[in-house]
Amino acid sequence: MHSILFSNCLWLLFYLFLNPVCIMFSDIPQTVVERKPKRMEGDVMRKEEAVREPLSGLRKGEVKSEDFSLPECTKLASSKPVALHSDGDVVIGGFFPLHYVASKPEYSYNSEPQVTSCSGFDHIAFRWMMTMVFTVDEINRNSSLLPGVKLGYRIMDSCDHVHTSLQALFSLIKNYMKEKLTVEMKTREYSPCLNYSPVPAVIGLASSTPTRAVAHTLGPFNIPLVSYFATCSCLTDKHLYPSFLRTVPSDLFQVRGLVKLVTFFGWFWVGTIGATDDYSLYGIQAFSIQFGQQGGCVAFHLTIPTSPTVAEIQKMADKLQRSTARVVVVFAKEVNLLDLFSELTERNMTGIQWVVSEAWMAANQLTTPDFHNLLEGTLGFSFPGVSIPGLKEFLLNVRPSPKPGMELVNVFWEEYFGCKLEFERDKSALKKTVCTGLEDLSYRDSSYSDVSQARISYNVYKAVYAVAHALHTFLNCNSTGPTGGLCEMHNSQHNGQFLQYLKMVNFTNQFDEKVYFDSNGEPVPLYDIINWQKDSKNEISFVKVGNYDGSAQQGQQLQILKNTIVWTTRQSQVPVSQCSAPCPPGSRQATRQGEPKCCFDCLPCADGEISNQTGSTECIKCPEYFWSDKEKVKCVAGEEEFLSFSDTMGIILVAITLLGFILTTIITIVFHSFRFTPIVKANNSEISFLLLLSLKLCFLCCLVFIGQPSWWTCRLRQAAFGISFVLCLSCLLVKTIVVLLAFQTNVPVSRGQMLFGTFQQRILILCTTAPQICLSTGWVLGAPPFPFRNSNYQDLSIVVECKEPWPPGFYLLLGYIGLLAFACLLLAFFGRKLPDTFNEAKFISFSMLIFWAVWISFIPAYVSSPGKFSVAVEIFAILASSFGLLLCIFVPKCYIILLHPERNIKKGMTGKNPR
């Protein structure tokens, strides 16, 4: 691994930049080395073939200075990139994207590759560079930081591309290589080319993709690279980028903040726009994943190519215009968006709420009046800004110079004023205005000198100070030894050691911000939320409307001043972006098949379920004994429902019950008054009175069914009903048998009375009633019914009923009653041909037919009736069958007793008329 890195490093360094023709001394054979390097993406040489090293025969420790002399190198031509530099005891490197357009390099491998030409000068990036110069000067003036050590710098233009950044990297170190190689060859051993770096650390870069290339190159040699603007979360991988640190938070935190921001405003249907670089790819991917986890949907995604054609731009604009998403999240740099935004401006497209990342949130290229209608109201993240004392004055005092090392300042001056400096003028620039170098920068209103809220510049400021504080500790500047409080200058600065000091740096700057790096080389994730608003001069200004602190507790990370936000097209309300309107309370979302989850239909909640929020995905089932209201938005306590005495139905049933009881009582009084008459004595008056008593009980047991069920009424009602009816039917059975025996001509009366006398009748009544008593007692004791609140009915009521844990008990009780009724009906049927004068068997038969008709129709009616109506059905059956028995058995007798007393004689009972 290290041998490959060593060979790669040497090959890139010597071939791309030095390209010397080396003539070795006679003791080392001259060799023609043919190299055919392969190219990797980004035009970076990754691997070499057929390499024959002149020093391959030498082992470590075997190189002696007296054996050979250094090769004499002659440059074919000068291809050195320009740099802004200042000498010092310790020199730190810097990379800034002063240009943002770089031509594609072409290698013939037959001649020396030239420095790639760049265009598109960025005044803001130049301000970042000058901030580094300002910070170094400020540190050098600070006697308490790095005392006795002058800090220098060597700053180069990265042109914001991979190949130009690598060219700048090797150009940064090549001026020191000859001296280093000389020292190492004359001493103990020969070391890899970057084992000892000419710079302790490098400040840079801005974009993530070139930063990855440079960090990947410096990582194996532990040379710290401190970025001020590369935010890609991919750079967090310490296995690939072990020496990378940054003063700007990772996109990982920004993505979390963006997701919280869009969901805070209820935007779950958004579009995304990105470029082809790592910053956009990783950012959009992370945003889409986290946004989806929060229930959001990406309506579309546009990827802007590096050099888009007109047709591609128009196609993207068409897609953006057709989409129903009115909120668009942008993860791209401003230079990538110019063509697309120009096309949207030509179409006069408005009404899009832009939510952007920090890459161009505070950029000035898009704040020109042409883009005001399109971009006013833009909302997004930016780094915290401060006003650095003295920085503005320093920037305004920058002046061009013909001295070596001032080329970048001269380029800025010519670009800024659109002229050509006198000492830089050539024949091709005769038509351009001449610059004197004395122009006043303060006369131009430009973003270059606007440092009222320095953001990226502040990140540069912190990065330089972090390196200075690490050097302060590394050089043991706080010691009180022989240096007398000054720094101890090392003979060599081993980068592996210095990287550890830089990782452990921890200080509080003049703005009371604590500067340190976590285990991944990340700072504290702090962001300002910026809103693009027009000021009194009709210009776009960046107004802070909130902040996001990724290190705060959940629920306290995002702080928004909602009332201070200006929305797109100056809307008064938060813009709406949705595929389907949120479902109102009382309904739920039903996703359409084959469409994103944000596109749905609204379905009403089922009975007993509610949704009390807009946009509910599921309906909530109400708790037990609660029910959904008519709108299905809240659960209401179900009204307890039972057959009460105050209900109309309850009043009617009570009245009928009392009528039956009173009528039975009257008949009892009549029978008791005429108890010595033949018609009363004919069937054993004792049985008749017992039958009347059982009918009274049948009527009275209906009252137990009315009212709120309780512990004792649930146990009593069915038992009272069963026993009362069995007693009644037992009496009818005895009366039927007595009638049949009384009218049998072949059986003497005395013998019939002897076979079925009063004692036998009582025994029969007892024997037929006892099973029902035992069944009812066992049922009540073993599995007693209990009060139960039934909420399963489809209405707003909670039915209070008696629940029967053993349902067969009721049907056994009813079945035994039916068995006795059938026996009575069968015996009465046998007596249908008895004499017509008073045939009681016919009335018993008729009463049994009524009884059977009532109870056969009762069962299906009882099962199908809900709630209190099932109780009413049972009461009705009891009353109907009781009235049937009362009217059929006793009313005819009362009719004879009261209205036809002449028939109340013994002969009338036997059917033998007097002669």
Disulfide bonds with the S-S distance in Angstrom:
Cys9-Cys193 2.07
Cys118-Cys159 1.85
Cys232-Cys234 2.30
Cys297-Cys598 2.15
Cys419-Cys435 1.22
Cys477-Cys487 1.82
Cys579-Cys599 1.91
Cys583-Cys602 2.06
Cys605-Cys619 2.00
Cys622-Cys635 2.02
Cys714-Cys802 1.95
